[in-house]
Amino acid sequence: MVAATIRRAAAKKLRANTTPHERTLWRALKELPIEGTHFRRQAPIGRYAVDFFCPAKRLIIELDGGYHNEDATAERDSERQAWLEQEGYRVVRFWNSEITADLNAVLERIYVEVHGALDAEALPLKHHRRR
């Protein structure tokens, strides 16, 4: 219980300190005009806080900056991704530069991950977001 409270507090702090690339993608995900794509940002899953999470599809979106090329960071990312996938989540990673260079291509890839194909019909939401 205490650990969960600490993880939620850490996730809240991360939401308050997002990177410009995370803010750009978050605005785009919130405005995505398709049903079935409710995302949460800096969501705690296990001992991790993931950048973006679509609970209905168990889909995690991670944004990586240049420091993710460093050996220690890359190793931690690999261990983290292996754990998340073992728990049944799908993890899709994008470089920050992809958000800047071609946000539409990133959104298309996310759409395909959620719905299976670009021409797939979006299914209606089974629940609505509480405000």
C-alpha positions as CSV (number, residue, x, y, z in Angstrom):
1,M,0.0,0.0,0.0
2,V,2.7,2.5,0.9
3,A,4.8,1.5,-2.2
4,A,1.7,2.1,-4.4
5,T,1.2,5.5,-2.8
6,I,4.8,6.4,-3.4
7,R,4.6,5.3,-7.1
8,R,1.5,7.3,-7.6
9,A,3.2,10.4,-6.1
10,A,6.2,9.9,-8.3
11,A,4.1,9.6,-11.4
12,K,2.2,12.8,-10.5
13,K,5.6,14.6,-10.1
14,L,6.7,13.2,-13.5
15,R,3.4,14.5,-15.1
16,A,4.3,18.0,-13.7
17,N,7.7,17.9,-15.3
18,T,7.1,16.5,-18.8
19,T,9.5,17.1,-21.7
20,P,8.5,19.2,-24.7
21,H,8.2,16.0,-26.8
22,E,6.0,14.3,-24.2
23,R,3.7,17.4,-24.1
24,T,3.5,17.5,-27.9
25,L,2.5,13.8,-28.1
26,W,0.1,14.1,-25.1
27,R,-1.8,17.0,-26.8
28,A,-2.0,14.9,-30.0
29,L,-3.2,11.8,-28.2
30,K,-5.9,13.8,-26.3
31,E,-7.1,15.1,-29.6
32,L,-7.0,11.9,-31.5
33,P,-10.5,11.7,-33.1
34,I,-10.9,8.0,-32.8
35,E,-12.7,5.9,-30.2
36,G,-10.9,3.3,-28.1
37,T,-7.7,5.3,-27.7
38,H,-8.0,6.7,-24.1
39,F,-4.4,7.2,-22.9
40,R,-3.0,8.0,-19.5
41,R,0.4,9.7,-19.1
42,Q,3.1,8.9,-16.6
43,A,1.0,5.9,-15.5
44,P,2.4,3.7,-12.7
45,I,2.7,0.0,-13.8
46,G,4.4,-2.2,-11.3
47,R,7.5,-0.4,-10.1
48,Y,7.7,1.7,-13.3
49,A,6.0,4.9,-14.5
50,V,5.5,4.6,-18.3
51,D,5.2,7.6,-20.5
52,F,1.8,6.8,-22.1
53,F,-0.6,3.9,-21.5
54,C,-3.7,2.8,-23.3
55,P,-5.4,0.4,-20.7
56,A,-7.9,-1.1,-23.1
57,K,-5.2,-2.3,-25.4
58,R,-2.4,-2.9,-22.7
59,L,-0.3,-0.6,-25.0
60,I,2.6,1.4,-23.6
61,I,4.2,4.2,-25.6
62,E,7.7,5.3,-24.5
63,L,9.6,8.3,-25.8
64,D,13.4,8.1,-25.8
65,G,15.9,10.9,-25.9
66,G,19.5,10.7,-26.8
67,Y,20.6,9.6,-23.3
68,H,18.7,6.3,-24.0
69,N,21.7,5.4,-26.3
70,E,24.0,5.3,-23.2
71,D,24.9,1.7,-22.2
72,A,23.5,1.9,-18.7
73,T,20.2,3.6,-19.7
74,A,19.8,1.2,-22.7
75,E,20.3,-1.8,-20.4
76,R,17.7,-0.5,-17.9
77,D,15.3,0.2,-20.8
78,S,15.8,-3.4,-22.0
79,E,15.1,-4.9,-18.6
80,R,12.1,-2.7,-18.0
81,Q,10.6,-3.5,-21.4
82,A,11.2,-7.3,-20.9
83,W,9.4,-7.1,-17.5
84,L,6.5,-5.1,-19.0
85,E,6.1,-7.6,-21.9
86,Q,6.3,-10.5,-19.5
87,E,3.3,-8.9,-17.7
88,G,1.4,-8.9,-21.0
89,Y,1.9,-5.3,-22.1
90,R,3.0,-4.2,-25.6
91,V,5.7,-1.6,-25.6
92,V,6.3,0.8,-28.6
93,R,9.2,3.1,-28.5
94,F,9.7,6.4,-30.4
95,W,12.7,8.7,-30.5
96,N,12.1,12.3,-29.5
97,S,13.3,13.3,-32.9
98,E,10.5,11.3,-34.5
99,I,7.9,13.4,-32.6
100,T,9.6,16.6,-34.0
101,A,10.2,15.3,-37.5
102,D,6.9,13.6,-38.3
103,L,4.3,13.5,-35.6
104,N,1.7,12.3,-38.1
105,A,3.7,9.2,-38.8
106,V,4.0,8.5,-35.1
107,L,0.2,8.9,-34.7
108,E,-0.4,6.6,-37.6
109,R,1.8,3.9,-36.0
110,I,-0.1,4.3,-32.7
111,Y,-3.4,4.0,-34.6
112,V,-2.2,0.8,-36.2
113,E,-1.1,-0.6,-32.8
114,V,-4.5,0.2,-31.3
115,H,-6.7,-0.8,-34.2
116,G,-4.6,-3.2,-36.3
117,A,-4.6,-1.3,-39.5
118,L,-4.9,2.3,-40.8
119,D,-8.2,1.5,-42.5
120,A,-9.6,-0.4,-39.4
121,E,-12.8,0.9,-37.9
122,A,-12.4,2.2,-34.4
123,L,-14.6,0.3,-31.9
124,P,-16.7,2.3,-29.5
125,L,-15.4,2.9,-25.9
126,K,-16.9,0.6,-23.3
127,H,-16.4,3.2,-20.6
128,H,-16.1,6.9,-20.4
129,R,-13.3,8.9,-18.7
130,R,-14.2,10.4,-15.3
131,R,-13.4,14.1,-14.9
